[in-house]
């Protein structure tokens, strides 16, 4: 069981920028290039590169200058984030279990078109449970199983070590659901509101509890993210 796990969401990618603009009614960033690429190939924006560099600097100054194991999703935006964290000599192990949730292609559409797809398939446009899934996509139950498998398969090799992981919003949220022992009935209230996960959001888990079998569990969760003014916002809670 790792002594500590640090999980970082990737920096802003082209799809993220288009998605956030589209929520506000500006669909222009869903260019033919963004629409035409598979979302796994979306690269970081210039902002995403800078976020990654700042996150790496914060981790080195506040947690550790190096780690024993480095893992990343095999999606372009995660790989680029890992590189721009700038850990000298780091060997990043790519793992498909850390991939973002599959959205079935609706992530390539602005919200005006995306909602039409949901209406046509008679699926709620808003996630309403762990079982909810977008058309041809994955539910969070699937992501939870993948994260459990990742943690279980790396538990022995990373025993008593420091581990740094770069992944995506859904896998990171799944890890938090596991650590907080969130019941299915409490999933939606948990992930909404203050539990929004930002680009290059850093989560640090330490002070392990329980035995070394199964999924590693920790006593404390440290959350760190950049606010719109470029300031780090840090909280620590017992879990």
C-alpha positions, 0 to 999 in steps of 0.5 A: 500500500502506498505511503502517499498518493498524489493525483492531479487532473490534467491541465486545460485542453482544447476540448475543455476550453470549447466545453466551458465556452459552450456552457456560456453560449459561445460555441465557436471553440468547437472548431472543425479540428476539435469536433473531428479529433477523438477526445483522447487526442485533444492537446493542452492549450497554452493555459493548460501547459502553464497550469501543469508547470505551476502544479509541478512546481507547487508539488515539488515545494510542498509535498516532495521533489521526487516520487517513487512511482509515476503513473498517467493516463495514455490520453494526450492531455494527460501525457502532456500534463505529466511532461509539463509537471517537469519532474526530472528523470521521471519514468511515466507509466501509462495505464489505460485504467486511468483514462477519462470516462467514455462519453460516446462522442457527445463531448465533441459537440457544443451543448446546443447539439449535445442536448438534442442527442440526449433528447433523441435518445431519451437520456437525461442531460444531467447525471442523476446517479452512479448508473447514469451514462451518456449515449454509448458512454460509460457510467461512473460504476464502470469508472469506479471498478477501473480505479479499484482495479488500478489501486489493487494491481499497484498496491504491492509494487508501490508499498510504502512508496510515494506515488504521483498520478495524472488522470482525468476528472471522472477517475479522480472523482471515483477515487474520492468516492472510494476514499470518502466511502460515499453511498450510491444515494449520496453520489450526486450531492457529493460530486456537485457544488464544492466538490467540482474538480478543476484542471490541474486540481491536486489531491494528496492522500496520506496517513494510511488507515486499515490493513494492506489488503484491497483498496488503499485507504487514507485518513487525510485528503489535501485539496489544492487548486488555482483560483481565477486570480492565480492563487493556490487554494488549499484545504485539508480534511480528515476522511 
